[in-house]
Amino acid sequence: REVISIHIGQAGVQIGNACWELYCLEHGIQPDGQMPSDKSVGGGDDSFTTFFSETGSGRHVPRAVMIDLEPTVI
């Protein structure tokens, strides 16, 4: 199963940012999308794949859409 989150407006984007920071901390994903080699896919708990997609270069990006008319918020 996969989850896509949609965050709309200034409050939605700010709450979304806080949630994604927490998800990264919980799953050991660094801010640049890298995951330490001891926590890679297939090495145990891969529940993070519900929220994150892995790119061809091995980085993990959130499955999220953030929308706001004010560009400084995003």
CHARMM-style PDB file with segment names, atoms N, HN, CA, C and O in Angstrom:
ATOM      1  N   ARG     1       0.830  -1.181   0.000  1.00  0.00      PROA
ATOM      2  CA  ARG     1       0.000   0.000   0.000  1.00  0.00      PROA
ATOM      3  C   ARG     1       0.871   1.240   0.000  1.00  0.00      PROA
ATOM      4  O   ARG     1       1.967   1.252   0.560  1.00  0.00      PROA
ATOM      5  N   GLU     2       0.367   2.272  -0.634  1.00  0.00      PROA
ATOM      6  HN  GLU     2      -0.524   2.262  -1.089  1.00  0.00      PROA
ATOM      7  CA  GLU     2       1.104   3.529  -0.719  1.00  0.00      PROA
ATOM      8  C   GLU     2       0.199   4.667  -0.296  1.00  0.00      PROA
ATOM      9  O   GLU     2      -1.011   4.631  -0.523  1.00  0.00      PROA
ATOM     10  N   VAL     3       0.790   5.674   0.320  1.00  0.00      PROA
ATOM     11  HN  VAL     3       1.772   5.703   0.505  1.00  0.00      PROA
ATOM     12  CA  VAL     3       0.056   6.844   0.792  1.00  0.00      PROA
ATOM     13  C   VAL     3       0.591   8.073   0.075  1.00  0.00      PROA
ATOM     14  O   VAL     3       1.804   8.268  -0.014  1.00  0.00      PROA
ATOM     15  N   ILE     4      -0.303   8.892  -0.430  1.00  0.00      PROA
ATOM     16  HN  ILE     4      -1.288   8.733  -0.358  1.00  0.00      PROA
ATOM     17  CA  ILE     4       0.066  10.185  -1.008  1.00  0.00      PROA
ATOM     18  C   ILE     4      -0.601  11.249  -0.156  1.00  0.00      PROA
ATOM     19  O   ILE     4      -1.822  11.236   0.001  1.00  0.00      PROA
ATOM     20  N   SER     5       0.179  12.172   0.399  1.00  0.00      PROA
ATOM     21  HN  SER     5       1.171  12.183   0.271  1.00  0.00      PROA
ATOM     22  CA  SER     5      -0.422  13.233   1.201  1.00  0.00      PROA
ATOM     23  C   SER     5      -0.506  14.516   0.402  1.00  0.00      PROA
ATOM     24  O   SER     5       0.375  14.842  -0.394  1.00  0.00      PROA
ATOM     25  N   ILE     6      -1.584  15.228   0.635  1.00  0.00      PROA
ATOM     26  HN  ILE     6      -2.300  14.963   1.281  1.00  0.00      PROA
ATOM     27  CA  ILE     6      -1.829  16.502  -0.039  1.00  0.00      PROA
ATOM     28  C   ILE     6      -1.944  17.572   1.035  1.00  0.00      PROA
ATOM     29  O   ILE     6      -2.770  17.462   1.941  1.00  0.00      PROA
ATOM     30  N   HSD     7      -1.118  18.606   0.934  1.00  0.00      PROA
ATOM     31  HN  HSD     7      -0.447  18.696   0.197  1.00  0.00      PROA
ATOM     32  CA  HSD     7      -1.094  19.699   1.909  1.00  0.00      PROA
ATOM     33  C   HSD     7      -1.426  20.989   1.163  1.00  0.00      PROA
ATOM     34  O   HSD     7      -0.736  21.363   0.215  1.00  0.00      PROA
ATOM     35  N   ILE     8      -2.485  21.663   1.597  1.00  0.00      PROA
ATOM     36  HN  ILE     8      -3.046  21.359   2.367  1.00  0.00      PROA
ATOM     37  CA  ILE     8      -2.967  22.848   0.891  1.00  0.00      PROA
ATOM     38  C   ILE     8      -2.971  24.053   1.821  1.00  0.00      PROA
ATOM     39  O   ILE     8      -3.397  23.960   2.972  1.00  0.00      PROA
ATOM     40  N   GLY     9      -2.492  25.188   1.310  1.00  0.00      PROA
ATOM     41  HN  GLY     9      -2.146  25.264   0.375  1.00  0.00      PROA
ATOM     42  CA  GLY     9      -2.489  26.436   2.061  1.00  0.00      PROA
ATOM     43  C   GLY     9      -1.299  26.527   2.998  1.00  0.00      PROA
ATOM     44  O   GLY     9      -0.565  25.557   3.189  1.00  0.00      PROA
ATOM     45  N   GLN    10      -1.119  27.706   3.580  1.00  0.00      PROA
ATOM     46  HN  GLN    10      -1.715  28.493   3.425  1.00  0.00      PROA
ATOM     47  CA  GLN    10       0.036  27.934   4.441  1.00  0.00      PROA
ATOM     48  C   GLN    10       0.051  26.982   5.629  1.00  0.00      PROA
ATOM     49  O   GLN    10       1.079  26.369   5.915  1.00  0.00      PROA
ATOM     50  N   ALA    11      -1.064  26.852   6.317  1.00  0.00      PROA
ATOM     51  HN  ALA    11      -1.899  27.350   6.084  1.00  0.00      PROA
ATOM     52  CA  ALA    11      -1.123  25.959   7.479  1.00  0.00      PROA
ATOM     53  C   ALA    11      -0.892  24.510   7.059  1.00  0.00      PROA
ATOM     54  O   ALA    11      -0.166  23.777   7.730  1.00  0.00      PROA
ATOM     55  N   GLY    12      -1.505  24.098   5.955  1.00  0.00      PROA
ATOM     56  HN  GLY    12      -2.095  24.694   5.410  1.00  0.00      PROA
ATOM     57  CA  GLY    12      -1.328  22.730   5.478  1.00  0.00      PROA
ATOM     58  C   GLY    12       0.113  22.417   5.126  1.00  0.00      PROA
ATOM     59  O   GLY    12       0.618  21.341   5.448  1.00  0.00      PROA
ATOM     60  N   VAL    13       0.773  23.352   4.469  1.00  0.00      PROA
ATOM     61  HN  VAL    13       0.363  24.226   4.208  1.00  0.00      PROA
ATOM     62  CA  VAL    13       2.172  23.157   4.084  1.00  0.00      PROA
ATOM     63  C   VAL    13       3.066  23.111   5.324  1.00  0.00      PROA
ATOM     64  O   VAL    13       3.977  22.288   5.401  1.00  0.00      PROA
ATOM     65  N   GLN    14       2.808  23.991   6.290  1.00  0.00      PROA
ATOM     66  HN  GLN    14       2.068  24.660   6.227  1.00  0.00      PROA
ATOM     67  CA  GLN    14       3.625  24.003   7.506  1.00  0.00      PROA
ATOM     68  C   GLN    14       3.436  22.719   8.313  1.00  0.00      PROA
ATOM     69  O   GLN    14       4.407  22.158   8.821  1.00  0.00      PROA
ATOM     70  N   ILE    15       2.204  22.254   8.432  1.00  0.00      PROA
ATOM     71  HN  ILE    15       1.415  22.709   8.019  1.00  0.00      PROA
ATOM     72  CA  ILE    15       1.947  20.994   9.134  1.00  0.00      PROA
ATOM     73  C   ILE    15       2.567  19.832   8.356  1.00  0.00      PROA
ATOM     74  O   ILE    15       3.146  18.920   8.946  1.00  0.00      PROA
ATOM     75  N   GLY    16       2.442  19.873   7.036  1.00  0.00      PROA
ATOM     76  HN  GLY    16       1.971  20.614   6.556  1.00  0.00      PROA
ATOM     77  CA  GLY    16       3.041  18.833   6.199  1.00  0.00      PROA
ATOM     78  C   GLY    16       4.550  18.760   6.367  1.00  0.00      PROA
ATOM     79  O   GLY    16       5.108  17.668   6.464  1.00  0.00      PROA
ATOM     80  N   ASN    17       5.215  19.906   6.403  1.00  0.00      PROA
ATOM     81  HN  ASN    17       4.761  20.794   6.324  1.00  0.00      PROA
ATOM     82  CA  ASN    17       6.666  19.927   6.609  1.00  0.00      PROA
ATOM     83  C   ASN    17       7.034  19.285   7.938  1.00  0.00      PROA
ATOM     84  O   ASN    17       7.983  18.505   8.015  1.00  0.00      PROA
ATOM     85  N   ALA    18       6.283  19.614   8.985  1.00  0.00      PROA
ATOM     86  HN  ALA    18       5.512  20.248   8.923  1.00  0.00      PROA
ATOM     87  CA  ALA    18       6.547  19.036  10.305  1.00  0.00      PROA
ATOM     88  C   ALA    18       6.335  17.522  10.287  1.00  0.00      PROA
ATOM     89  O   ALA    18       7.124  16.775  10.867  1.00  0.00      PROA
ATOM     90  N   CYS    19       5.281  17.076   9.627  1.00  0.00      PROA
ATOM     91  HN  CYS    19       4.640  17.683   9.156  1.00  0.00      PROA
ATOM     92  CA  CYS    19       5.008  15.632   9.533  1.00  0.00      PROA
ATOM     93  C   CYS    19       6.120  14.910   8.789  1.00  0.00      PROA
ATOM     94  O   CYS    19       6.577  13.853   9.223  1.00  0.00      PROA
ATOM     95  N   TRP    20       6.555  15.477   7.669  1.00  0.00      PROA
ATOM     96  HN  TRP    20       6.184  16.336   7.316  1.00  0.00      PROA
ATOM     97  CA  TRP    20       7.588  14.805   6.880  1.00  0.00      PROA
ATOM     98  C   TRP    20       8.925  14.779   7.600  1.00  0.00      PROA
ATOM     99  O   TRP    20       9.686  13.823   7.452  1.00  0.00      PROA
ATOM    100  N   GLU    21       9.223  15.815   8.380  1.00  0.00      PROA
ATOM    101  HN  GLU    21       8.604  16.592   8.501  1.00  0.00      PROA
ATOM    102  CA  GLU    21      10.443  15.786   9.189  1.00  0.00      PROA
ATOM    103  C   GLU    21      10.368  14.642  10.195  1.00  0.00      PROA
ATOM    104  O   GLU    21      11.350  13.931  10.411  1.00  0.00      PROA
ATOM    105  N   LEU    22       9.198  14.469  10.809  1.00  0.00      PROA
ATOM    106  HN  LEU    22       8.400  15.047  10.634  1.00  0.00      PROA
ATOM    107  CA  LEU    22       9.005  13.388  11.775  1.00  0.00      PROA
ATOM    108  C   LEU    22       9.110  12.020  11.104  1.00  0.00      PROA
ATOM    109  O   LEU    22       9.743  11.114  11.646  1.00  0.00      PROA
ATOM    110  N   TYR    23       8.497  11.862   9.932  1.00  0.00      PROA
ATOM    111  HN  TYR    23       7.983  12.598   9.491  1.00  0.00      PROA
ATOM    112  CA  TYR    23       8.593  10.591   9.206  1.00  0.00      PROA
ATOM    113  C   TYR    23      10.054  10.253   8.906  1.00  0.00      PROA
ATOM    114  O   TYR    23      10.474   9.104   9.043  1.00  0.00      PROA
ATOM    115  N   CYS    24      10.815  11.258   8.498  1.00  0.00      PROA
ATOM    116  HN  CYS    24      10.473  12.191   8.387  1.00  0.00      PROA
ATOM    117  CA  CYS    24      12.236  11.027   8.199  1.00  0.00      PROA
ATOM    118  C   CYS    24      12.986  10.580   9.451  1.00  0.00      PROA
ATOM    119  O   CYS    24      13.791   9.650   9.399  1.00  0.00      PROA
ATOM    120  N   LEU    25      12.723  11.242  10.569  1.00  0.00      PROA
ATOM    121  HN  LEU    25      12.069  11.998  10.611  1.00  0.00      PROA
ATOM    122  CA  LEU    25      13.376  10.850  11.818  1.00  0.00      PROA
ATOM    123  C   LEU    25      12.986   9.432  12.222  1.00  0.00      PROA
ATOM    124  O   LEU    25      13.843   8.644  12.622  1.00  0.00      PROA
ATOM    125  N   GLU    26      11.712   9.107  12.121  1.00  0.00      PROA
ATOM    126  HN  GLU    26      11.016   9.747  11.797  1.00  0.00      PROA
ATOM    127  CA  GLU    26      11.234   7.783  12.524  1.00  0.00      PROA
ATOM    128  C   GLU    26      11.825   6.662  11.684  1.00  0.00      PROA
ATOM    129  O   GLU    26      12.057   5.565  12.192  1.00  0.00      PROA
ATOM    130  N   HSD    27      12.072   6.924  10.408  1.00  0.00      PROA
ATOM    131  HN  HSD    27      11.883   7.816   9.996  1.00  0.00      PROA
ATOM    132  CA  HSD    27      12.550   5.878   9.512  1.00  0.00      PROA
ATOM    133  C   HSD    27      14.040   5.992   9.195  1.00  0.00      PROA
ATOM    134  O   HSD    27      14.558   5.221   8.388  1.00  0.00      PROA
ATOM    135  N   GLY    28      14.730   6.942   9.817  1.00  0.00      PROA
ATOM    136  HN  GLY    28      14.309   7.569  10.473  1.00  0.00      PROA
ATOM    137  CA  GLY    28      16.172   7.063   9.633  1.00  0.00      PROA
ATOM    138  C   GLY    28      16.590   7.595   8.277  1.00  0.00      PROA
ATOM    139  O   GLY    28      17.686   7.299   7.802  1.00  0.00      PROA
ATOM    140  N   ILE    29      15.723   8.379   7.649  1.00  0.00      PROA
ATOM    141  HN  ILE    29      14.832   8.620   8.034  1.00  0.00      PROA
ATOM    142  CA  ILE    29      16.053   8.955   6.342  1.00  0.00      PROA
ATOM    143  C   ILE    29      16.631  10.350   6.562  1.00  0.00      PROA
ATOM    144  O   ILE    29      16.029  11.178   7.245  1.00  0.00      PROA
ATOM    145  N   GLN    30      17.787  10.600   5.986  1.00  0.00      PROA
ATOM    146  HN  GLN    30      18.276   9.928   5.431  1.00  0.00      PROA
ATOM    147  CA  GLN    30      18.462  11.881   6.158  1.00  0.00      PROA
ATOM    148  C   GLN    30      17.768  12.962   5.333  1.00  0.00      PROA
ATOM    149  O   GLN    30      17.033  12.640   4.400  1.00  0.00      PROA
ATOM    150  N   PRO    31      17.990  14.256   5.662  1.00  0.00      PROA
ATOM    151  CA  PRO    31      17.332  15.346   4.930  1.00  0.00      PROA
ATOM    152  C   PRO    31      17.586  15.341   3.425  1.00  0.00      PROA
ATOM    153  O   PRO    31      16.758  15.838   2.661  1.00  0.00      PROA
ATOM    154  N   ASP    32      18.713  14.791   2.989  1.00  0.00      PROA
ATOM    155  HN  ASP    32      19.385  14.388   3.609  1.00  0.00      PROA
ATOM    156  CA  ASP    32      18.996  14.742   1.547  1.00  0.00      PROA
ATOM    157  C   ASP    32      18.376  13.515   0.873  1.00  0.00      PROA
ATOM    158  O   ASP    32      18.587  13.295  -0.319  1.00  0.00      PROA
ATOM    159  N   GLY    33      17.614  12.715   1.625  1.00  0.00      PROA
ATOM    160  HN  GLY    33      17.442  12.894   2.594  1.00  0.00      PROA
ATOM    161  CA  GLY    33      16.939  11.554   1.061  1.00  0.00      PROA
ATOM    162  C   GLY    33      17.730  10.264   1.150  1.00  0.00      PROA
ATOM    163  O   GLY    33      17.225   9.200   0.794  1.00  0.00      PROA
ATOM    164  N   GLN    34      18.959  10.346   1.619  1.00  0.00      PROA
ATOM    165  HN  GLN    34      19.370  11.210   1.908  1.00  0.00      PROA
ATOM    166  CA  GLN    34      19.783   9.145   1.747  1.00  0.00      PROA
ATOM    167  C   GLN    34      19.399   8.377   3.007  1.00  0.00      PROA
ATOM    168  O   GLN    34      18.954   8.954   3.999  1.00  0.00      PROA
ATOM    169  N   MET    35      19.580   7.070   2.941  1.00  0.00      PROA
ATOM    170  HN  MET    35      19.941   6.601   2.135  1.00  0.00      PROA
ATOM    171  CA  MET    35      19.321   6.215   4.091  1.00  0.00      PROA
ATOM    172  C   MET    35      20.613   5.475   4.402  1.00  0.00      PROA
ATOM    173  O   MET    35      21.255   4.944   3.496  1.00  0.00      PROA
ATOM    174  N   PRO    36      21.002   5.434   5.677  1.00  0.00      PROA
ATOM    175  CA  PRO    36      22.219   4.685   6.018  1.00  0.00      PROA
ATOM    176  C   PRO    36      22.135   3.250   5.503  1.00  0.00      PROA
ATOM    177  O   PRO    36      21.050   2.669   5.466  1.00  0.00      PROA
ATOM    178  N   SER    37      23.256   2.683   5.112  1.00  0.00      PROA
ATOM    179  HN  SER    37      24.137   3.156   5.143  1.00  0.00      PROA
ATOM    180  CA  SER    37      23.276   1.362   4.479  1.00  0.00      PROA
ATOM    181  C   SER    37      22.711   0.269   5.376  1.00  0.00      PROA
ATOM    182  O   SER    37      22.203  -0.731   4.870  1.00  0.00      PROA
ATOM    183  N   ASP    38      22.787   0.433   6.699  1.00  0.00      PROA
ATOM    184  HN  ASP    38      23.200   1.245   7.110  1.00  0.00      PROA
ATOM    185  CA  ASP    38      22.269  -0.603   7.593  1.00  0.00      PROA
ATOM    186  C   ASP    38      20.747  -0.602   7.678  1.00  0.00      PROA
ATOM    187  O   ASP    38      20.169  -1.502   8.287  1.00  0.00      PROA
ATOM    188  N   LYS    39      20.085   0.390   7.077  1.00  0.00      PROA
ATOM    189  HN  LYS    39      20.554   1.121   6.582  1.00  0.00      PROA
ATOM    190  CA  LYS    39      18.626   0.451   7.101  1.00  0.00      PROA
ATOM    191  C   LYS    39      18.038   0.393   5.700  1.00  0.00      PROA
ATOM    192  O   LYS    39      16.899   0.810   5.495  1.00  0.00      PROA
ATOM    193  N   SER    40      18.779  -0.107   4.748  1.00  0.00      PROA
ATOM    194  HN  SER    40      19.705  -0.447   4.915  1.00  0.00      PROA
ATOM    195  CA  SER    40      18.306  -0.104   3.363  1.00  0.00      PROA
ATOM    196  C   SER    40      17.167  -1.094   3.151  1.00  0.00      PROA
ATOM    197  O   SER    40      16.899  -1.942   4.002  1.00  0.00      PROA
ATOM    198  N   VAL    41      16.498  -0.973   1.999  1.00  0.00      PROA
ATOM    199  HN  VAL    41      16.716  -0.284   1.308  1.00  0.00      PROA
ATOM    200  CA  VAL    41      15.368  -1.829   1.658  1.00  0.00      PROA
ATOM    201  C   VAL    41      15.807  -3.289   1.674  1.00  0.00      PROA
ATOM    202  O   VAL    41      16.890  -3.628   1.197  1.00  0.00      PROA
ATOM    203  N   GLY    42      14.962  -4.140   2.224  1.00  0.00      PROA
ATOM    204  HN  GLY    42      14.083  -3.865   2.612  1.00  0.00      PROA
ATOM    205  CA  GLY    42      15.270  -5.559   2.298  1.00  0.00      PROA
ATOM    206  C   GLY    42      16.041  -5.937   3.543  1.00  0.00      PROA
ATOM    207  O   GLY    42      16.223  -7.124   3.814  1.00  0.00      PROA
ATOM    208  N   GLY    43      16.497  -4.966   4.304  1.00  0.00      PROA
ATOM    209  HN  GLY    43      16.349  -4.002   4.084  1.00  0.00      PROA
ATOM    210  CA  GLY    43      17.261  -5.235   5.511  1.00  0.00      PROA
ATOM    211  C   GLY    43      16.413  -5.207   6.758  1.00  0.00      PROA
ATOM    212  O   GLY    43      16.907  -4.837   7.823  1.00  0.00      PROA
ATOM    213  N   GLY    44      15.161  -5.582   6.664  1.00  0.00      PROA
ATOM    214  HN  GLY    44      14.759  -5.882   5.799  1.00  0.00      PROA
ATOM    215  CA  GLY    44      14.301  -5.591   7.841  1.00  0.00      PROA
ATOM    216  C   GLY    44      13.015  -4.846   7.579  1.00  0.00      PROA
ATOM    217  O   GLY    44      12.285  -5.153   6.636  1.00  0.00      PROA
ATOM    218  N   ASP    45      12.743  -3.864   8.416  1.00  0.00      PROA
ATOM    219  HN  ASP    45      13.336  -3.615   9.182  1.00  0.00      PROA
ATOM    220  CA  ASP    45      11.495  -3.103   8.334  1.00  0.00      PROA
ATOM    221  C   ASP    45      11.532  -2.158   7.138  1.00  0.00      PROA
ATOM    222  O   ASP    45      12.338  -1.228   7.099  1.00  0.00      PROA
ATOM    223  N   ASP    46      10.667  -2.396   6.172  1.00  0.00      PROA
ATOM    224  HN  ASP    46      10.012  -3.152   6.204  1.00  0.00      PROA
ATOM    225  CA  ASP    46      10.604  -1.513   5.007  1.00  0.00      PROA
ATOM    226  C   ASP    46       9.266  -0.782   4.951  1.00  0.00      PROA
ATOM    227  O   ASP    46       8.764  -0.478   3.869  1.00  0.00      PROA
ATOM    228  N   SER    47       8.691  -0.500   6.121  1.00  0.00      PROA
ATOM    229  HN  SER    47       9.099  -0.746   7.000  1.00  0.00      PROA
ATOM    230  CA  SER    47       7.396   0.186   6.175  1.00  0.00      PROA
ATOM    231  C   SER    47       7.471   1.612   5.630  1.00  0.00      PROA
ATOM    232  O   SER    47       6.445   2.197   5.280  1.00  0.00      PROA
ATOM    233  N   PHE    48       8.672   2.171   5.558  1.00  0.00      PROA
ATOM    234  HN  PHE    48       9.505   1.697   5.843  1.00  0.00      PROA
ATOM    235  CA  PHE    48       8.823   3.531   5.042  1.00  0.00      PROA
ATOM    236  C   PHE    48       8.428   3.626   3.574  1.00  0.00      PROA
ATOM    237  O   PHE    48       8.150   4.721   3.087  1.00  0.00      PROA
ATOM    238  N   THR    49       8.397   2.507   2.859  1.00  0.00      PROA
ATOM    239  HN  THR    49       8.624   1.617   3.254  1.00  0.00      PROA
ATOM    240  CA  THR    49       8.030   2.544   1.442  1.00  0.00      PROA
ATOM    241  C   THR    49       6.572   2.940   1.237  1.00  0.00      PROA
ATOM    242  O   THR    49       6.168   3.261   0.119  1.00  0.00      PROA
ATOM    243  N   THR    50       5.780   2.919   2.309  1.00  0.00      PROA
ATOM    244  HN  THR    50       6.108   2.658   3.217  1.00  0.00      PROA
ATOM    245  CA  THR    50       4.398   3.390   2.237  1.00  0.00      PROA
ATOM    246  C   THR    50       4.365   4.889   1.987  1.00  0.00      PROA
ATOM    247  O   THR    50       3.505   5.379   1.255  1.00  0.00      PROA
ATOM    248  N   PHE    51       5.298   5.621   2.592  1.00  0.00      PROA
ATOM    249  HN  PHE    51       5.997   5.223   3.186  1.00  0.00      PROA
ATOM    250  CA  PHE    51       5.314   7.079   2.520  1.00  0.00      PROA
ATOM    251  C   PHE    51       6.355   7.638   1.562  1.00  0.00      PROA
ATOM    252  O   PHE    51       6.217   8.769   1.094  1.00  0.00      PROA
ATOM    253  N   PHE    52       7.395   6.864   1.263  1.00  0.00      PROA
ATOM    254  HN  PHE    52       7.507   5.946   1.643  1.00  0.00      PROA
ATOM    255  CA  PHE    52       8.504   7.353   0.451  1.00  0.00      PROA
ATOM    256  C   PHE    52       8.659   6.525  -0.814  1.00  0.00      PROA
ATOM    257  O   PHE    52       8.360   5.332  -0.835  1.00  0.00      PROA
ATOM    258  N   SER    53       9.131   7.179  -1.868  1.00  0.00      PROA
ATOM    259  HN  SER    53       9.374   8.149  -1.851  1.00  0.00      PROA
ATOM    260  CA  SER    53       9.441   6.512  -3.126  1.00  0.00      PROA
ATOM    261  C   SER    53      10.950   6.590  -3.326  1.00  0.00      PROA
ATOM    262  O   SER    53      11.557   7.625  -3.049  1.00  0.00      PROA
ATOM    263  N   GLU    54      11.557   5.517  -3.799  1.00  0.00      PROA
ATOM    264  HN  GLU    54      11.064   4.676  -4.023  1.00  0.00      PROA
ATOM    265  CA  GLU    54      12.999   5.513  -4.015  1.00  0.00      PROA
ATOM    266  C   GLU    54      13.311   5.879  -5.457  1.00  0.00      PROA
ATOM    267  O   GLU    54      12.743   5.305  -6.386  1.00  0.00      PROA
ATOM    268  N   THR    55      14.215   6.837  -5.644  1.00  0.00      PROA
ATOM    269  HN  THR    55      14.677   7.304  -4.889  1.00  0.00      PROA
ATOM    270  CA  THR    55      14.614   7.258  -6.982  1.00  0.00      PROA
ATOM    271  C   THR    55      15.681   6.307  -7.525  1.00  0.00      PROA
ATOM    272  O   THR    55      16.181   5.444  -6.805  1.00  0.00      PROA
ATOM    273  N   GLY    56      16.015   6.475  -8.781  1.00  0.00      PROA
ATOM    274  HN  GLY    56      15.609   7.177  -9.366  1.00  0.00      PROA
ATOM    275  CA  GLY    56      17.045   5.656  -9.402  1.00  0.00      PROA
ATOM    276  C   GLY    56      18.413   5.833  -8.773  1.00  0.00      PROA
ATOM    277  O   GLY    56      19.250   4.934  -8.846  1.00  0.00      PROA
ATOM    278  N   SER    57      18.651   6.991  -8.149  1.00  0.00      PROA
ATOM    279  HN  SER    57      17.971   7.722  -8.090  1.00  0.00      PROA
ATOM    280  CA  SER    57      19.946   7.250  -7.515  1.00  0.00      PROA
ATOM    281  C   SER    57      19.978   6.810  -6.055  1.00  0.00      PROA
ATOM    282  O   SER    57      20.959   7.051  -5.353  1.00  0.00      PROA
ATOM    283  N   GLY    58      18.898   6.160  -5.596  1.00  0.00      PROA
ATOM    284  HN  GLY    58      18.101   5.964  -6.166  1.00  0.00      PROA
ATOM    285  CA  GLY    58      18.888   5.638  -4.233  1.00  0.00      PROA
ATOM    286  C   GLY    58      18.381   6.594  -3.176  1.00  0.00      PROA
ATOM    287  O   GLY    58      18.431   6.283  -1.986  1.00  0.00      PROA
ATOM    288  N   ARG    59      17.899   7.736  -3.581  1.00  0.00      PROA
ATOM    289  HN  ARG    59      17.859   7.989  -4.548  1.00  0.00      PROA
ATOM    290  CA  ARG    59      17.345   8.692  -2.614  1.00  0.00      PROA
ATOM    291  C   ARG    59      15.872   8.398  -2.394  1.00  0.00      PROA
ATOM    292  O   ARG    59      15.189   7.870  -3.271  1.00  0.00      PROA
ATOM    293  N   HSD    60      15.400   8.745  -1.218  1.00  0.00      PROA
ATOM    294  HN  HSD    60      15.956   9.174  -0.505  1.00  0.00      PROA
ATOM    295  CA  HSD    60      14.000   8.526  -0.877  1.00  0.00      PROA
ATOM    296  C   HSD    60      13.292   9.877  -0.840  1.00  0.00      PROA
ATOM    297  O   HSD    60      13.716  10.791  -0.133  1.00  0.00      PROA
ATOM    298  N   VAL    61      12.224   9.991  -1.599  1.00  0.00      PROA
ATOM    299  HN  VAL    61      11.880   9.249  -2.173  1.00  0.00      PROA
ATOM    300  CA  VAL    61      11.465  11.245  -1.667  1.00  0.00      PROA
ATOM    301  C   VAL    61      10.050  10.988  -1.165  1.00  0.00      PROA
ATOM    302  O   VAL    61       9.484   9.921  -1.401  1.00  0.00      PROA
ATOM    303  N   PRO    62       9.483  11.970  -0.471  1.00  0.00      PROA
ATOM    304  CA  PRO    62       8.125  11.774   0.051  1.00  0.00      PROA
ATOM    305  C   PRO    62       7.090  11.759  -1.064  1.00  0.00      PROA
ATOM    306  O   PRO    62       7.231  12.443  -2.079  1.00  0.00      PROA
ATOM    307  N   ARG    63       6.058  10.970  -0.852  1.00  0.00      PROA
ATOM    308  HN  ARG    63       5.944  10.415  -0.028  1.00  0.00      PROA
ATOM    309  CA  ARG    63       4.914  10.983  -1.775  1.00  0.00      PROA
ATOM    310  C   ARG    63       3.973  12.054  -1.258  1.00  0.00      PROA
ATOM    311  O   ARG    63       3.073  11.772  -0.467  1.00  0.00      PROA
ATOM    312  N   ALA    64       4.181  13.279  -1.703  1.00  0.00      PROA
ATOM    313  HN  ALA    64       4.912  13.509  -2.345  1.00  0.00      PROA
ATOM    314  CA  ALA    64       3.393  14.398  -1.191  1.00  0.00      PROA
ATOM    315  C   ALA    64       3.225  15.467  -2.259  1.00  0.00      PROA
ATOM    316  O   ALA    64       4.063  15.639  -3.144  1.00  0.00      PROA
ATOM    317  N   VAL    65       2.114  16.176  -2.143  1.00  0.00      PROA
ATOM    318  HN  VAL    65       1.433  16.037  -1.424  1.00  0.00      PROA
ATOM    319  CA  VAL    65       1.846  17.337  -2.984  1.00  0.00      PROA
ATOM    320  C   VAL    65       1.580  18.495  -2.037  1.00  0.00      PROA
ATOM    321  O   VAL    65       0.715  18.407  -1.165  1.00  0.00      PROA
ATOM    322  N   MET    66       2.327  19.583  -2.210  1.00  0.00      PROA
ATOM    323  HN  MET    66       3.030  19.654  -2.918  1.00  0.00      PROA
ATOM    324  CA  MET    66       2.132  20.766  -1.372  1.00  0.00      PROA
ATOM    325  C   MET    66       1.718  21.919  -2.270  1.00  0.00      PROA
ATOM    326  O   MET    66       2.400  22.238  -3.244  1.00  0.00      PROA
ATOM    327  N   ILE    67       0.590  22.543  -1.934  1.00  0.00      PROA
ATOM    328  HN  ILE    67       0.036  22.284  -1.143  1.00  0.00      PROA
ATOM    329  CA  ILE    67       0.007  23.584  -2.783  1.00  0.00      PROA
ATOM    330  C   ILE    67      -0.230  24.840  -1.960  1.00  0.00      PROA
ATOM    331  O   ILE    67      -0.830  24.790  -0.886  1.00  0.00      PROA
ATOM    332  N   ASP    68       0.251  25.972  -2.479  1.00  0.00      PROA
ATOM    333  HN  ASP    68       0.739  26.012  -3.351  1.00  0.00      PROA
ATOM    334  CA  ASP    68      -0.030  27.268  -1.867  1.00  0.00      PROA
ATOM    335  C   ASP    68       0.186  28.342  -2.924  1.00  0.00      PROA
ATOM    336  O   ASP    68       1.093  28.234  -3.751  1.00  0.00      PROA
ATOM    337  N   LEU    69      -0.642  29.369  -2.896  1.00  0.00      PROA
ATOM    338  HN  LEU    69      -1.378  29.456  -2.224  1.00  0.00      PROA
ATOM    339  CA  LEU    69      -0.510  30.466  -3.854  1.00  0.00      PROA
ATOM    340  C   LEU    69       0.633  31.406  -3.491  1.00  0.00      PROA
ATOM    341  O   LEU    69       1.105  32.164  -4.339  1.00  0.00      PROA
ATOM    342  N   GLU    70       1.079  31.363  -2.244  1.00  0.00      PROA
ATOM    343  HN  GLU    70       0.695  30.748  -1.556  1.00  0.00      PROA
ATOM    344  CA  GLU    70       2.193  32.198  -1.793  1.00  0.00      PROA
ATOM    345  C   GLU    70       3.475  31.363  -1.899  1.00  0.00      PROA
ATOM    346  O   GLU    70       3.654  30.420  -1.128  1.00  0.00      PROA
ATOM    347  N   PRO    71       4.372  31.693  -2.841  1.00  0.00      PROA
ATOM    348  CA  PRO    71       5.543  30.848  -3.079  1.00  0.00      PROA
ATOM    349  C   PRO    71       6.562  30.819  -1.940  1.00  0.00      PROA
ATOM    350  O   PRO    71       7.371  29.894  -1.879  1.00  0.00      PROA
ATOM    351  N   THR    72       6.549  31.798  -1.040  1.00  0.00      PROA
ATOM    352  HN  THR    72       5.891  32.550  -1.090  1.00  0.00      PROA
ATOM    353  CA  THR    72       7.546  31.811   0.030  1.00  0.00      PROA
ATOM    354  C   THR    72       7.264  30.761   1.095  1.00  0.00      PROA
ATOM    355  O   THR    72       8.156  30.434   1.877  1.00  0.00      PROA
ATOM    356  N   VAL    73       6.058  30.229   1.146  1.00  0.00      PROA
ATOM    357  HN  VAL    73       5.333  30.495   0.511  1.00  0.00      PROA
ATOM    358  CA  VAL    73       5.710  29.237   2.162  1.00  0.00      PROA
ATOM    359  C   VAL    73       6.319  27.880   1.838  1.00  0.00      PROA
ATOM    360  O   VAL    73       6.741  27.153   2.737  1.00  0.00      PROA
ATOM    361  N   ILE    74       6.363  27.542   0.561  1.00  0.00      PROA
ATOM    362  HN  ILE    74       6.020  28.133  -0.169  1.00  0.00      PROA
ATOM    363  CA  ILE    74       6.841  26.210   0.167  1.00  0.00      PROA
ATOM    364  C   ILE    74       8.348  26.200   0.067  1.00  0.00      PROA
ATOM    365  OT1 ILE    74       8.939  25.169  -0.252  1.00  0.00      PROA
TER     366      ILE     74
END
